[in-house]
Amino acid sequence: MPLLAIFDHPSTLPVLTTLIGSGGLTVGVYSFINPTAAARIYGVPVSTSSATLTNILSTSSSSPTATSETAILKSRDVSYIHALGIRNFTAGLCIIALTGYWHFSLSSASPLMRLAVQRALGIVIVTGSLVPMTDAWVCWSASRNAAEALTKKRKEGNMKVGDLTSDAVEVGRNAGNLHAMRSLIWLAGGIWCLLG
């Protein structure tokens, strides 16, 4: 019974909505700070190369250099990651702003007003859960297409498969699973706001 009591506590729902918004903000900022690492979150396989900008600009032997397996992104991939980062950042900011307004600014307002803002927050989160659902579908589709391409190349006897093809299967599947889990959390939080 103590576990169910957690769900009845008045601060549990605002904590959940804040975590949902913070996740969006964090991934959005991370997409700009380290787009290469963030690419895997979005299901984009990253190629590796030793001829990176870090190696080219590195003149001193004591300065840190990139290894032979340094991940690089093409400029079109970086643009894609930045666009996804902006989308996640703004969605997270919207959810945090609504949560703050609902929980702090309306603390002395009428219960009806608080309920209206809570329901609006629920609508934003439920409709926002379509984004990670769609991301999951896109990532799983890309993974499936990469797996089919890999199978086709192997059937043709082409054992020299591109470095991205085999990685794309795993990266896409993992990213799809992550987004599916995220969409379920968003959907649960949004429905809780609507019904709570």
CORWO-V24239 format. One line per field, one symbol per residue. ss: DSSP state (H for helix, E for strand, L for the rest). phi: phi as a letter, one per 20 degrees, with the letter a starting at -180 (. if undefined). psi: psi as a letter, one per 30 degrees, with the letter a starting at -180 (. if undefined). A space follows every 50 residues. Layout:
BEGIN
ss->???
phi->???
psi->???
END
This chain:
BEGIN
ss->LHHHHHHHLLLHHHHHHHHHHHHHHHHHHHHHHLHHHHHHHLLLLLEEEL LLHHHHHLLLLLLLLLLLLEEELLHHHHHHHHHHHHHHHHHHHHHHHHHH HHHHHLLLLLHHHHHHHHHHHHHHHHHHHHHHHHHHHHHHHHHHHHHHHH HHHHHLLLLLLLHHHHHHHHHHHHHHHHHHHHHHHHHHHHHHHHHL
phi->.ffffffeffeffffffffffffffffffffefbffffgffenefdfdbe eegfffefdefeffdfffdfecdfffffffffffffgfffffffffffff ffedfdfdffgfffffffffffffffffffffffgfffffffffffffff ffffffnefeegfeffffffffffffffffffffffffffffffef
psi->eeeffeffkffeeeeeeeeeeeeeeeeeeefeeifeefeeeggjkklklf ileeeefjfkffkklklfhkklkleeeeeeeeeeeeeeeeeeeeeeeeee eeeeegfglleeeeeeeeeeeeeeeeefffefeeeeeeeeeeeeeeeeee eeeeefgjfikkffeeeeeeeeeeeeeeeeeeeeeeeeeeeeeef.
END
